[in-house]
Structures are given as C-alpha cells and as structure tokens.
Amino acid sequence: MKLEVGYINITDIQFGNECKVAGGTLHVNQDCLKELILSDARIAEVSFDIARPGESVRITPVKDVIEPRTKVGTDEMGIFPGILNKVKTVGMGRTHVLKGAAVVTCGQIVGFQEGIIDMSGPGADYTPFSATNNLVVLFTPKADIQPHDYEQALRMAGLKVAAFLGDLGKEVTPDVVETYETLPILEQKAKYPDLPRIGYVQMLQTQGLLHDTYVYGVDMKESLTTMINPTEVMDGAIISGNCVSACDKNTTYHHQNNPVIADMFEENGKSLIFAGMIITNENVFLMDKERSSDWTAKLCKMMGFDGVVITQEGFGNPDTDLMMNCKKVEDVGVPTVIVTDEYAGRDGTSQSLADVDAAANAVVTGGNANEVITLPKMDKVIGTLQYVDVIAGGFENNTQPDGSIVVELQAIIGATNELGFNKMSAR
C-alpha cells in the first residue's frame, strides 16, 4: 500500500462566522458544529472552547483527543471507516491532515479514569497535547443516560467534529507531503535482501465495557489477532473507546500518529524492512489470553519476522497479555522488544509490572505512572475540577489551599504512553 499524507500546518484556532482554513488558522463556526452534535438525542447541551500552547489553561476531565484528517480525491474511501464512512479499506491514496490542531472531548464523562491536559506549567511537559491548538468540545448528557450509551455518544460526536474540520483541508495546499509505502513480502525481500525483516505487534485495550478499541467499526475484543497495514491506522482504522488511566491510554490521536509506525517507516530500507503489523487484543479471561497470544506468535512466524516490537496499552491485567505475547513470540525464534510503562510506587521501589518473564530482556519504558507532581493553579479551567480527586492518580484532599493540585502522573493524558508518545523513559 502507498499513502501520501499532506500536512497542513495549523498555528491557531479562531471562532468566527464560517468554517475554513486560511493562513495557518482554523476558523470555526460554533453553530455548525452544534447542529452536527445535537442531532444525537443523547446529548442535552454542547459548548466549545479553545486552548492554545502556553496559555494558563487546564482541561479536565478529558475523554479523547482526535486529529482532523480527510481523504482527498476519492469518494470510495473515508476517514474512520466502518464508523463514519463505508467499510472500505483505507491506507491508500492521499490524506490531508490539519497538523497542530486537535479535537478534545470533555465534560461530565462516564468514569473516573479520565485525565488532565495543562497547556502550560510543569504538567504541560508530560502531555503532547499542550503543544497542539485544541478545540475543546464540552458535553452535557441527557438525564438518566446509561454510561456506555453516553460514552458512545461522546465518541461519535468527537469523530464527527474531527472529520468535519478535516474536510476543510481537502482543497488546501499542504505545507509538506510525505509518502508511506509497504511492499508485499516477496518484493520487500527482493528489494532489501540484506536487511532484517522487523514487524510490529500492537496490543489494543479491550478489557470489557468502557475498555474498548474499535477497528473498522468492530470492537476488537470480538476479533482474533490479525494483520493490518500501518497506513490504514493513519487513516483512522483504529479508534479509541477507552475509559482507562489517562497516562497510558491511547487516544484516537495516538493511533493516528503512532510513533512506532512513524519510526519504522523512517528506517524502512535503511536499517530494516518494515515487514508488517499485527494487532491483538487484551483480555480478561485466561482462555482468551492464550488464544490471542498463540495467534500473535503464529502470525509472527508465518510472516517471517526477524524481530518484533510489541507495545502495550494499560497496566496490571494487560501485563499478563504482554508477557504471554513476548514469551510465545520468543519461543518461535523471533526476538522481541517490548514497550510498556511502570507502576513502581511513588518512591519507585515497587515491582514495575504485575507480571514478568525472563524472555522480556529488551524493554523500553515510558516512565513511572505513580510519580507525584504538583500542578499549579491555572487562570482558566475548561471543564470542571470536580473529579480531580477521584480520577486515577488523584486522591482525597489533593487540591491545595493555593489552588494547586497534587496528583500522580497517572492523571495526565499521555504522560507514560506505551507507544513512546511521551518524553520519559528509564535505564
């Protein structure tokens, strides 16, 4: 597959009378977006705000972050296939991206495992979304709605807004165009006979209701381990439906900009062959864990990988899935590097993972999620501070007299991301 991606640099978002992209600014008419969102009867009210890099702004509780993208020159393929568009294989042709812009969904969210984005101060160093121009969408649900129905309403609304804004870039000339291409197995080997064939296994969070990841519109917990082309992921084939700890949750934006995929493409034809990508789920029951990890190892062997990078999402129970994948892939003769994060206690002395195996001897970590940080008071809060003591990483009476908040890094969106989409690691 071959995908051209045109990046349109967005340096600001402004509210106005029309929706357009001009001179690096994304102009947004709020009434247009309200009409789009309030067509869903599950949402009672919606409002919008803008958060820019460097501002004294805190956004919480954050549900998802999505990058506006659109397909160009085709009526057959569309961003977020199987959800907003027909189930047509994506990852080909041309895609335009509003780079530097993001849609952030926020409000009275369904669970306690949501997070914080600080646009300045020490907390900004731990989230990539302090560097994006964020259109924040704040929702109020209809009374007595069930949590899973509300989560679905928010998820769909965020995707609709991102796709609507992405379409504004269809006719805009990109600032940069990059090409990403994968070749069939035999062609890869013939073109680069002396390079190792390296694969990528991405573990997707699927551990029950409100712990969901969707692939072409299908909840991945209902799927067997399978193959996907990495360019499909860039076109929104994988989207987040997760209410899991903010620090290592993969938002939809993380999937669209997966740094493992980006780095593998960067090295493709130089130090390695990007030989393929496998997606697998994270399960609750042992039988399901065994099935999925067996298939992971089988596919790695069948695809002839000389090595594999495995990334995790979440912690605790998924650590077992990670170790089973690692051990079984190693057992079929394919060396692995795993990417995870740590819950090593606030002093860093506790066991980092809930499960371990001797096969996991090449590990990249995104940092210790239990590390404590003080977030200073911000001039403006988008959303509400009502939940900062109960979100994962918060605790009772963590708001200080001066308005600052003491939390674990676990509470910050993307702080210890297990795709490596962060600034921390360890040796």
N, C-alpha and C positions, 0 to 999 in steps of 0.2 A: 504493500500500500504506500501511496505517496500523498502527503498532505502539505499544502502551502499554508502558512499562517502569517497573516498580515497584522502587525501590531500597530495600533493607533494610540499614540501617547496621550493620555488624559492627565492634565495638570490641575484641573479644578472642576467642581460641580456647582452649578448655579440653578436656582429656581427661576422660572420665567413663564412667558405666555405660550411657548412652543417647546417641542422636544426636538433637539438636534445636537449634532456635534460640529463645533466650529472653533478653529484656532486652538485646539487642545482642550477646550472646555465642553463638558457635557451639560447641556441645558435641559431642564426637566420641568414639565408642566404637571403639577400635582393632581389636577382634576382628571387628567387622562389616566394616571395610574390608579386613582381611587376608583374610577369606573371599572377598570380591569380587575381590581381586587375584590370589590364589594359585590361582584357578580356571584361570589360564593356566600351562600346564606349562613354559613357557619361563622363568618366574621362580622362582628357588630360594628366596629369602627376601625379606621386605619388613619395614621398620620405619618408624616415624613420629616426627617431632619438630615442635616449634612454634618459630617465630621471630617476635618482635614488634618493632615500631618502637622504636628507641632502645637495644635490647639490644646487648651486646658479643658479637655472633654473626656468623660468616661461613658462608655456604652455598656449597659448590662440590664438584664441577662440576655446574652447573645445566643440565638438558636443556630443560625447557619450563615455562611458567607459565600457569595456566588459571584463569579466574574462574568460580565456581559460579553457574549460571543454570538456570532451569527455565521451561517453558511452563505456563501456567495456563488452566484452563477448556476444555481440548481434549484429546482422545485421538488426534487426527489428526496434529498437529504435535509435534515433539520437538527439543530442543537437539541440536546436532551431527547434522543429518540426513544419511542415507546412510552413517553410521558407527556411531552407537549407536541411531539411530532410523530409521524407514522414510524412503524418499526422497520426502518431501512438502515442497512449497515452504513455507518459513518466512518470517519477517519481518512477520507479521500477528498480530492478536490481542493477547495480553498475555504479558509475560515478567517474571519476578521475578529480581532479582539480589542476591546476598549481597555488598553493596558494602563494600570494606575487607578482604575475605578473598581468599586466593589459594591454589591448589594448586601446589606447586613440586616437580617431579620431579628426582631427584638420585641419584647413586651411581656405580657403575662404568660410565660411559657409553661409547658406542661409538667416539667420535672425539676428536680434540684440540681441536675448535672448540666448546668449551663454556665456561661462564663463571662469574663470581663475583657474589654478592649480599652486600654488607656492610649490616648493619642499623643501624650507627652509624659515626661517624668520617668522614673525607673521602671514602671510597668510596661512602658512603650518598647523597651529594649527586648522584651520577651515575646512579643506578638508581631507577626509580619503585617498585621492589618493596621498598625499605627503608621505605616508608610503608604497606605492607599487612601484615595479620596472616597469616602464611604457615604453612600446613600442609605440611611437607616430607615427601615420600614417598621413602624410600631403598631402592633395589633392589639385589639380588644376582642375577645371571643364572645359569642352568644352565651347566655346564661345556661348552666347545666350541661354544657357540651362535654362529651367524654374525652379524656386526654388524647387517645390515639386519633380521634376524629379531628381534634384541634391541631395536633402535630401535622396531620396530612394537609389540612387547610393552609397552615403556615408554609409548609414545604412547597406546595403547589404555587402559592402566591409569590414566594421568593423567586421561584424558577420563572414564572410568568413575567415578573418585573425585569429580571436579568435578560430574558430573551427579547422583551420589548425594547430595552435600552440597547442591547446588542445589535438589533436590526437597524438602529440609527447609523451604524457604521458600515452598512452594506455598500454605499456609494462613495465612501470616504477613502481617499488615497492613503494607504498605510505609511507610517514613518519607516518601518523596517519589515521585510518579508523574509521568513525563514522556511526552509524546506526540510521535512522529516520523512524518511523513507525506510521501509523494511523490505527485504527481498525474500523470496521463497528459500527454503532450507538449502537446496542443492545449489542455487545461484549464489547464496551467501558464501558457501564453502569454496566454490569455484573462484569467486572474486577475491577472497581473502584467505588463501589456503594456509597461511602460516599464523593466523590469529586465533586465539581461543574463542569458543562459542559460549557466551555468557547469557544466562537467562535471568528473568526477574519473576519472583513469586510475590504477589501482593495479597496479604490476608485482609479480609474485609469484615468489619464488625457486624455480626448477625445474631446476637445472643438473646433473642426474644423480642417481645413487643416494645417499641420505642428504642430498640437497639438494632436498627435496620440499615442496610445499604442496598441500593437498587441498581440493577444492571439491565439496560434496555427496558426499564419499567418493571422488571421482575425482582421480587425480594430475594436476595442472594442466598438466604437460608434455605430456599426451596430448590437450589441448584446444586449439582455436582461440581466439583473442581473442574475448571475448563480453561481454554485458551482465549485470549483476546489480543487484538493488535493494539500496541500502545498508542497509535494515533487515534483510535476510537475513543480512548479515555480523554484525549484533548478536546473531543467534540461533545463531551458530556454524556458518554455512555454509562458512566458510573456517577451516581449522585448520593449525597448523604441524607439519611433519615434518622440520625442518631441523637439520642439524649444521653450521652456518656460524658465522662470527665473532660472538661474543656481543654486541658493541657495537651492531651494526646488524641483528641477527636479529629478525624479527617473531615473537615468541612468540604462542601462541594468545590470550593475554590482550591483546596489542597489537591483534590483529584484532577481538576482541570490543569493544574500547574505542578504535577507530581515531579519533584526534583530528581528522583531516581531515574525516571524515564528521560528527563532532560539531560542528565549526566551521561546516561548510557548512549543516547543519540550523539552527544558531543564526542564521545570516544569511539563511536562506531566507525570502523575502517581505519582507526589509528592504533589503539592498543587492544581492541577487542572487536568481536562481532556481536551486536545486539541481536541475539538469536531468537528471542521470543519472550512472551509474557504469559504467565499463568495467574488466574485469580481463584482464590479459595475462600471458604467461609470459616468463621469462628463459632464453635458450637457449645451447647450446654451439656449434652449427654455424651458419655464415653463412646458409644457405638458410632455416633455421628462424627466425633473427632477422629476415630480410627478410619472411618470411610474416607473422609476428606484428605487426611494426611497420606493415606495409601495412594489415593489418586494423584496427589501432588508429586510424590516420589515416582510413580509410574510415568507420568507425563514428562517429568524432567529427564528420565532415562530415554523415553521414546523420542524426545526431541533432540537428543544427543548433546545436551549441555555439557560443557567442560567446567562450569562453575555457575553458582546461582546466588543472587542477592534475595533475601527474604525479609519483608517488612511486616510489622505487626500493627494492629490498632487496638488500643485499650490496654488493660493490665489485669493482673490477678488470674482469673479463669483463663483468659486468652494466652497466658504464658505457657499453659499446657499445650495448646494448639501449636504455638511457636516451637516448642521443644520437640513435639512429635514430628512436625514438618522438617525441622533441622536434622533430627536423628535419622529419619527414614530416607531423606534425600542423600545424606552422607552414606547411608548403608548401601545405596545403589551405585556408589562410586562417584558422586558428584559433590565436590567441596562447596561449602556454604559460607556466606557472611550474613549474619542476622542484624537487623536494625530494630532497636527497642528503646524503651526508656526505663527509669528506675523509680521504685517506691522504697527508698532506703531509710526512711525515717528522717525526722527533722535534723538529726545530727549526722546523718549519712552512714551510720554504722550497722543498720539492719540489712538483712538479705535483700538484694535488689529486686529479684524476681521470685514469683511464687513457685516456680518450677525451674529446674536446671537439668542439664545433661552434659556429659563430657564432650559430646560432639560439638557443642556450642563453644568453640575455642577461637572464633573470629567474630567479635561482637562490636557493633557501633551503638553507642547510647546517646539519646537526646537529652540526658541530664536527669537529675533527681527531682521528681514532682513534689516531694514533701518539703523541699527547701522553703523557708519562710521569707516573705518580703513585705515591707510596709509601703502601701500605695498612698501617696499624699492626697489630700482633698483637691478635687478639681473644681474649676469655676462653674462647670456645667455638667449635668448628668442627663444623658439620653436614655430613657427607660426608667428604671426605679432601683433604688438601693435596698429595697425591701428584702431581697433574697441573699444578700452578700454574706450573711451568717450561716445560711443553710446550704448554699451551693457546695459541691465537692471542693474541699480546700479551704472553706470558711469554717468558722466555729463561733460559739456563743460569745457575745460581747466583744466581737473583733473590731467594731467601729470605735475609734478613739475619740476623746474629748475634742481634739483639734480637727475632727472630720476625716482623718486618715483611716485607712482600713488595713488590718493585718491579715494576710491570707497566705496559704501555701501556693506555690507556683501552679498547682493543680487547678486553680480557679481562673487562670489566664488562658484565653483562647490561643492554642498553638505553642504554648511555652516549651513543652517537651515532645513536640511532634515526632512520631516514629517513622515518618518518611524522610526525616532530616531537614524539614522545612522550618528550621529554627537556628539559633546561634549558639546553643550549648552542646557540650559533649563531655567526655571524660576519658582519662587514660589510666 
